[in-house]
Amino acid sequence: MGFAKYLTSDWLHYTRPVVNWINDKLFYGTRGDDTISREDGGLFVFGLGGDDEITVDNRAGPDEEGNTVAGGTGDDTISASGSGNRLLGETGDDTLSTFGSGNTALGGTGNDTISLSGQNANGNAAYGGSGDDTLSAFGYDNILNGGTGADVLSSRSFSVGQGIQVSDGTVMTGGANTDRFVLNNTSSLSVQDDDGNDVVSAGDTFRGVIDVITDYRSGEVIQTGATTRESGPVALDELMTIPSGNLGAVLGAGEYALFRGELTEAGVFSVAGAGPDLLMIYEAAGAPDSTASGAVVLRDYASDDVLIA
């Protein structure tokens, strides 16, 4: 899977190769182990052979355009700060990391590790490719796609500000083989349209930052820090948000609950007696009893059989 393949398909769209190739924008490594570090934007960096270490940052340089970095062969370490960067590990067991928003990382072949982070990071995407990959995202409105292999996908999603933010947390696709999902969601999750019975029931609507697993299969582990299922009615109480008056579901520390219904739009789940999707809300063990803060939807999953660890 060479870089040229991406230049002739979707990767060409990401690179937007309209740059001054003479003005310190194009960098090549060697067949050996290279170290390349640049603070600028609009760069094209090719590590070529060897176990390369490449660092780019478009925040401090004169050009804030996103950078494009391809590791080549070898076990490369590539990190990018800023926005709009595009990283490709290619062959080898690569480590890719971004700090900022609007970045894209593709692992390629090998067992890759990709992390997406940054203050209020959003709009990032990681694609593992082939191999047993470990992908993680911090923030909201991010994408993780494991590709082939037995992958671990981790999400730490959250609301920004004191009000109710409605959006995707991390949208995760495990891909082929059996994958593992590690979730830590701290959204202010409100319940609206309640009929006054003070418990979660059909007709209620959850709104907040909600993670999504698009292809969950029975037997795949979901790890949230909550292992005890609340099988009875889940009570509602007022959330400590601005403005006040929002209701939230109440769970004890280490508890989770499942609801059938449908994810109607990003961050909005409608509870129903039947529906194509399954919502899991949870409160991690060790947290004080409060309105539930964690939420993930299993899209098009007809069973209530979820493997919790």
N, C-alpha and C positions, 0 to 999 in steps of 0.2 A: 504494500500500500504506500506508494511514493507520493511526495508532495505534488508532483505533476498531475496526479489524478484529481486532486482537489482544485488545481488551477483550471482544469477543464470542465468542472462541474460546479457544485454549490459553493465550493471554497472560493471560486473566482468572485462571486458576489460579495463575499465577506472582505476580500482583500482590497478591492477598489484600487487597482495598481496605477493610479494617476499621481505620480510623485516625480520629483527631480532626482533621477538615479545618480547624479554626480555629486549632489550637495550633501554628502555624509548621511545618506539614507539607506544604503544597501551594505550589509555586513555578512561576510562568510567566515565560518570556522575552518577547521582543517580535519584531517582524518583522525587526529588525536583528541585528547581531552582539552577543551577550550573553556576559558572564562571570558564572558562578554558582558559588560555592564554599560548601559546608556540611559541618560535622562533626556528624552526627546520624544516626539511623536512622529507618526508617519513612517516609521522604520520598517524595513524588511530584514530579518535576521535569520540566517540558515546555519545551524550548528554543524551539519554534515556528519562525519564519523566521530566516534569516541563518546565518552561520558561527559557531556558538556554542562556547564553552569551558566545560564543566561538570565540576566535581570534587565528589565526595561521599566521606565517610569515616565509617563507623559504628563505628569502633573506639574513638574518644575521647569520643564524645557520650554523653548520658544514655540513649539508646535504641539498642540494638545490633541492632534488626530491620533486615532488608535494605531497601535503597532501590530505587526504580524510576525510571529516567531515560529519556526519549524525546527525541531530538535534533530531530525535525521536519525541515523542508526545510533545505538548505544542507550544506556540508561541515563537520560538527561534530567536535569533539574531546571525548570523554567518558571520564573515569577514575573508578574506584570502588575504594576500599580497604575491607577487611573481608570479611564473609561474607554470602551470601544476597542479593547485589545482582542486579538485572536491568536490562540496558542494551539500548536499541533505537536504532540509528542512523537508521532510516527512510530518506528519500531523500537522495542526495548521496554523495560519497566521504568516508566517515566514518572516524575513528580511535577505536577503543574499546579500553580497557585495564582489566584488573582485577588487584588484588593481594590475594590471600587464597584462600579455599576456598569451594566451593559457590556460585559465581557463574555467571550466564548472560548471554551477549551475542549479540544478533542484529543483523547488519549492515543488512539491508533491501536496497534497491536501490542501485546504484552500486558502484564499485570500493573496497571497504572494507579496512581493516587492523585486525585484532583480535588482541590479545595477552593471554594468561592467565598470570599469574605469582604469585610469593609464596613465602615460606619453607615448604617441605614442602607446596606447594599441591596440592590434590586435589579431585576432584568438581566441576571447572569444565567449562563447555560453551560453544562458540562456533559460530554458524551464520552463514555468509557471506551467504546469500540470493542474489539475482541480481547479476551482474557478476563481474569478475575480482578475486577477493579474496585477501588474504594473511592466513593464520591461524596463530597459534603458541601452543603450550602448554608450560608448565614444570611438572614434578612427576610425578604419577602419577594414574591413574584419571580422566583427562580425556577430553573429546569434542571433536573438530573435524569440522565438516560444511561443505564448501565451497558446496554448492548448485549453481546453474547458473553457467556461466562457466569459464574456464581459471584454476584456483586454485592457490596454493602453500600447502601445509600442512606446518608445521614442528613437530616434537616434540623436546623435551629431557626425557626421562623418566629416573628413577633410583630406586634402592632407598634406604630410610631405615633407618639403623642398620647394624650389622655382620653381622647374620644374613641368612638368605634370606627376602626379602619376596616373596610371591606375589600378584600383582594385574595388572590391565591397566596398561599405561603410558598411551599415548594411543590411543583408538579413533578412526580417521580414515575419513571417507567423502568422497571427492573430489566426487562428484556428476557431473552432465552435463559433457561436453567433456573435453579432455585436461588432466590435472592433474599437479602435481609434488610429490613428497614429500621433505622434508629431515629426516633423522633423526639424533639423537644420544642413544643409550641407554647408560646406564652402570650397568646392573643387575648384581648378583652372580647369574649364571645357572648354576644347578646342574643336573647330569645324574644322574638316579636310575634304579634298576632295571637297571643295566648288568649284563650276563652275565659280566663278568670279562675280556672281550677287549680292554679298555683303549682302544677306539675307539667313536665314536658309531655306533650300528647300530639296526636295527629292534627294537622293544621298549623302548628307552631313553625316558626322560621328562625333558624340560626343564621347570624350574620357576624362576620369577623374575618380574621386572617386564617384561612383553612388550608391545610396541606391536602394534596391529592395523590393517590396511587392509582395509576391508570390500568394496571394489568396484574393486580394482586391475584395469586393463586393459593388454594388451600395448601397448607404445609409451609408456607413462607413465614418467617418470624417477623413480628412487629414488636419492637422494644420501645417502651415509653416511660418506664419507671413506675407504671401502674399495672398491677397483676390481679387485682380482685374485681370481679365484675359485679356491678350494682344491678341486681335483677328486678328490683321493685321499682315503683314510680320514682322519678328523679325530680326533686323539688326545685322550685324557682325562688330566687331572692334578688334584691336590688343590687346592681353592680355599682362599684365606686368609680363612676366615670363622669366626665363633663361633656354634655349636660347630664344631669341626673335623671332618674326614672327608667333606666334600662334594666331589664331583668336578665339574669344569668342562671344557668343550671348549677346546682350545688352537689358536689361530690366530696367524699372524704379523701384524705391523703392516701395515695396508692390505689384508688378506685378508678374504674372506667365504666362506660355505658355505651350500648349500641342502639342505633335508631335506623329504621328503614325509611327510605324516601328518595329524594332526587336533588342532586346539585344543579340548580337552575341557572346559575351564573357564578362567576368567580367570587368566592367568599360567601355564597348564599345557598343554604340547604333547607329544603322544605320537608318537614316530617310528614309521613303518610303511613297508613297501615300496610301498604305495599308500594314498591318502587324499585327502580333498577339499581340504586346505589345504597351503600351502607356507610353511615356516619359513626365514627368512634370519637367520643369526647373523654378526656382523662385528666386526672390530677396526679402528678408524680409523687411517689413515696417521699416522705420527709417534708413535704410542703404543708402549710397550715390549711385546715378545712376552709374552702372558699368556693366562689363560683368557678366552675371548670374553665381552665385556660387552654387546654390542648385540644386540637381537633384535626382529624384526618378523614377524608372520604375515600372509600374504595369504590371506584367507578365500575359499573356493570358487574357487580359481584352479588350473585343471587343468594348465597349462603350466609348464615351467621357464624360459621365456623372460622374463627380467627386464632392463629397460634400466637399467644402472648408470652413474652419472656421479660 
